[in-house]
Amino acid sequence: MKIIIVDDDCLVAGALKTILEANEDLEVLATGSDGSEAVTLYRKHRPDVLLMDIRMKNVNGLEAAAAILSEFPDARILLLTTFSDDEYIVKALKIGAKGYILKQDYASIVPSLKAVYTGQTVFGNEISSKIPGLLQPSASFDYAALEINGRELEIIGLIADGLSNKEIAGKLYLSEGTVRNYLSSILDKLQLRDRTQVAIFYYQHL
């Protein structure tokens, strides 16, 4: 897996590089120090995952992530910060970041990168517990009006709970291919881009 690290603290960036490259299957292609550099490095290297700090001078990580995702919608971006700021969490979700974890949780960084690489969305425990309350659910929503059937609604709920396609398949006794087909149909009917946006949609329309 090829990684780019962007953090305005060169000591942190160096430490992260050392941690990641201790794993044989991880390669750090480059490091950067601000959001504008992140965009340039992403365009140049097209990494499997971009690991990026949020609070940086000039262009911050959220601004850089939004710019990258507008140009490369399939980009996998894992945001890393020392802050579990509510505003940052909501913005990270809405722009389509694939994960948001706290820097101090070093043990979770490599597993989180691997999960994001396989298409999962990752949020640390401290952050995940906040998400439902932050997304301000509205009144009961009529999914039937969007032609969402019962099975699709069930899958939407499981996606919102953070389950992967494999986990959903096991829980509902379906094949992973069938779950992928359901997800594709859900994205089309709700006019959403990815499973992160499905989770956001679900919590906003409880």
Secondary structure, 3 states (H helix, E strand, C coil): CEEEEECCCHHHHHHHHHHHHCCCCCEEEEEECCHHHHHHHHHHHCCCEEEEECCCCCCCHHHHHHHHHHHCCCCCEEEEECCCCHHHHHHHHHHCCCEEEECCCHHHHHHHHHHHHCCCCEECHHHHCCHHHHCCCCCCCCHHHHCCCHHHHHHHHHHHCCCCHHHHHHHHCCCHHHHHHHHHHHHHHHCCCCHHHHHHHHHHCC
